[in-house]
Amino acid sequence: MAELQENFKKIMLTIEERIQDKETLNFVKEQIASISTLFLDQLDRVVELSTTRMDELVENQRILNEKILKIEKSMGNIEKDIYLDDEYDFEIICPYCNYEFVSDFTKEVKEEIECPECHNIIELDWNQEEVDKCQGHCSCCEEECGHEINEESDNNDNVENNNDDDM
């Protein structure tokens, strides 16, 4: 700002040196002062607008940071629920007394559990036979076994055989 004032003084001195008529000199000085005032007013408006926009950006950034913290907290809870929870709750119906209860299991799979109502031992069937039958990427096990491919090729063989019969 000091440099701007220094340059303004130099311009005014140059004008005073060149213009000898006092009336013309005063007129030119007034016009330059008016132009300078207009320019400074516009500059103040631009600075005020920029400050207002910057304040709005700061406030929006604060709000976004709060939202991000909430999302991170929620994601942490979801991650904890999905990956870090070592216990699993299962609903069990006793085949002896039809009592329904919930039991939690750790990563260790139990083969049997005692009914809290009738105290009979319930053998748990984890359907291991179904998993052992098919290990593929088919609709029954969702892995790559080729189970459906084999069925399709069997069907294609039947179609080819039927076509051979037609000839």
C-alpha positions in Angstrom: 0.0 0.0 0.0 2.9 2.3 0.7 4.2 1.8 -2.8 0.8 2.7 -4.2 0.8 6.0 -2.2 4.4 6.7 -3.4 3.4 6.2 -7.0 0.3 8.4 -6.6 2.4 11.3 -5.2 4.9 11.0 -8.2 2.0 11.2 -10.7 0.5 14.2 -9.0 3.9 16.0 -8.9 4.4 15.3 -12.6 1.0 16.7 -13.4 1.7 19.9 -11.3 5.0 20.4 -13.2 3.4 20.1 -16.6 0.2 22.1 -16.1 0.8 25.8 -15.5 -2.8 27.0 -15.4 -4.0 26.7 -11.8 -7.7 26.3 -12.8 -6.8 23.4 -15.1 -4.5 21.9 -12.6 -7.1 21.9 -9.9 -9.7 20.4 -12.3 -7.2 17.5 -13.2 -6.4 16.9 -9.5 -10.1 16.6 -8.7 -10.8 14.2 -11.5 -7.8 12.0 -10.6 -9.0 12.1 -6.9 -12.5 11.0 -8.1 -11.1 8.2 -10.2 -8.9 7.1 -7.3 -11.9 7.1 -4.9 -14.0 5.1 -7.4 -11.2 2.6 -7.8 -10.6 2.2 -4.0 -14.4 1.8 -3.4 -14.5 -1.0 -6.0 -11.4 -2.6 -4.4 -13.1 -2.5 -1.0 -16.2 -4.2 -2.4 -14.0 -6.9 -4.0 -12.1 -7.4 -0.7 -15.4 -7.5 1.3 -17.0 -10.0 -1.2 -13.8 -12.2 -1.1 -13.8 -12.1 2.7 -17.5 -13.1 2.8 -16.9 -15.9 0.4 -13.9 -17.1 2.3 -15.9 -17.1 5.6 -18.6 -19.1 3.9 -16.0 -21.6 2.6 -14.5 -21.9 6.1 -17.9 -22.6 7.6 -18.7 -25.1 4.8 -15.4 -26.8 5.4 -16.1 -27.0 9.2 -19.5 -28.6 8.4 -17.9 -31.1 6.0 -15.3 -32.0 8.5 -18.0 -32.7 11.1 -19.8 -34.9 8.5 -16.6 -36.7 7.6 -15.9 -37.4 11.3 -19.4 -38.9 11.7 -18.9 -41.0 8.6 -15.5 -42.2 9.8 -17.0 -43.1 13.2 -19.9 -45.0 11.5 -17.4 -46.8 9.2 -15.3 -47.7 12.2 -18.4 -49.2 13.9 -19.3 -51.1 10.7 -15.7 -52.3 10.4 -15.7 -53.4 14.0 -19.1 -55.2 13.5 -17.9 -57.0 10.4 -14.2 -57.7 11.0 -13.5 -57.5 14.6 -16.5 -59.2 16.2 -15.3 -62.6 17.3 -18.8 -63.7 18.6 -21.7 -64.8 16.4 -25.3 -65.1 17.7 -27.4 -68.0 16.4 -31.0 -68.7 17.1 -31.5 -72.3 18.1 -34.8 -74.3 18.5 -34.5 -77.3 20.8 -35.8 -80.4 19.0 -36.8 -81.9 22.3 -38.9 -79.2 23.9 -39.2 -76.6 21.1 -37.6 -73.9 23.3 -36.1 -71.1 21.2 -33.0 -69.5 22.5 -30.0 -67.5 21.2 -26.5 -68.7 21.7 -23.3 -66.9 20.8 -20.3 -68.6 19.4 -16.7 -67.5 19.0 -14.7 -68.4 15.9 -14.6 -71.9 17.4 -17.4 -74.0 16.0 -19.2 -76.1 18.6 -20.6 -79.5 17.6 -23.2 -79.6 20.4 -24.9 -77.3 22.9 -27.1 -77.8 26.0 -30.7 -76.6 25.9 -31.2 -74.1 28.8 -34.8 -75.2 29.3 -34.7 -79.1 29.2 -30.9 -79.5 29.5 -30.8 -82.0 26.7 -27.7 -82.0 24.5 -28.4 -80.7 21.0 -26.2 -81.9 18.2 -25.5 -79.0 15.9 -25.5 -79.7 12.2 -23.5 -77.1 10.3 -24.4 -78.6 6.9 -20.8 -79.7 6.2 -22.1 -82.4 3.8 -23.5 -79.8 1.4 -20.2 -77.8 1.4 -18.2 -81.0 0.8 -20.4 -82.0 -2.2 -19.8 -79.0 -4.3 -17.0 -76.5 -4.1 -17.8 -74.5 -7.3 -19.0 -71.3 -8.7 -22.6 -72.4 -9.3 -25.9 -71.3 -7.9 -25.8 -73.9 -5.2 -22.4 -73.0 -3.7 -21.3 -69.7 -5.4 -17.8 -71.0 -6.1 -16.0 -72.3 -9.2 -16.8 -76.0 -9.4 -18.2 -76.3 -12.9 -21.3 -78.0 -11.5 -23.7 -76.0 -13.8 -21.2 -76.3 -16.8 -21.4 -80.1 -16.5 -25.1 -80.0 -16.4 -25.2 -77.8 -19.5 -22.8 -80.0 -21.4 -25.0 -83.1 -20.4 -28.0 -81.2 -21.8 -26.1 -80.3 -24.9 -25.1 -83.9 -25.4 -28.8 -84.9 -25.2 -29.7 -82.2 -27.8 -26.9 -83.4 -30.1 -28.1 -86.9 -29.8 -31.7 -85.9 -30.5 -30.5 -84.0 -33.6 -28.6 -87.1 -34.8 -31.8 -89.1 -34.5 -33.6 -86.6 -36.7 -31.1 -87.2 -39.6 
